[in-house]
Amino acid sequence: MKVSITNRIGLQLFLDVRRGVALDVVAGRGGANPKAWIESQEQSWRDGVKWGTLDLSGGYKAVFRKALPKTTLVADPFHLIKLANQRIDETRRRVQNELYGSRARAGDPLYRIRRLLTMADERLTSYAKDKLVGLLKADDPGNEVATAWQAKEALRELYTISDPSLKPPVIANYINVKILARSDK
């Protein structure tokens, strides 16, 4: 079984992700109530939970570690992609600052593509893709922003693959992108 805890407006929702079924809703924002709910379940149920999906907060990780210590934790895709997009933006701002010695201005090439960098590749029109590639070539001399964008897209691609045997090549591609980024410096 794969269980997920989701916090919505002070309510924490427990889901059986594999079956797509809501298990329960627990009030509160902290970890005490979810932990108590898990511990109130039968031992056989707790032993059947093999994976736990969660956002990247330490609170949920602590709940799983205390209440279901043998569970393999998996970060949910939304939060991982969000984190990857934050890293792209941090990289873009750092490169921008190194190039111009100041914060970005509206006309600066990297600033002009900041939203395109966080969009899914398949959602970019051909015009947007050409603009993205062209402005990266113009204003990303070390290819740092381009590499961060490619790594984010490789991570996104990993979540689209349903056949587990195809995932290792995508992971290898992701690792290669990261290695190339380090060797270019």
Sequence and secondary structure as in RCSB ss.txt:
>XXXX:A:sequence
MKVSITNRIGLQLFLDVRRGVALDVVAGRGGANPKAWIESQEQSWRDGVKWGTLDLSGGYKAVFRKALPKTTLVA
DPFHLIKLANQRIDETRRRVQNELYGSRARAGDPLYRIRRLLTMADERLTSYAKDKLVGLLKADDPGNEVATAWQ
AKEALRELYTISDPSLKPPVIANYINVKILARSDK
>XXXX:A:secstr
 EEEEEEETTEEEEEETTTTEEEEEEE SSSHHHHHHHHHS HHHHHH  EEEE S HHHHHHHHHH TT EEEE
 HHHHHHHHHHHHHHHHHHHHHHHHSS   TTSHHHHTHHHHHS GGGS HHHHHHHHHHHHHH TT HHHHHHH
HHHHHHHHHH   GGGHHHHHHHHHHHHHHHHHT 
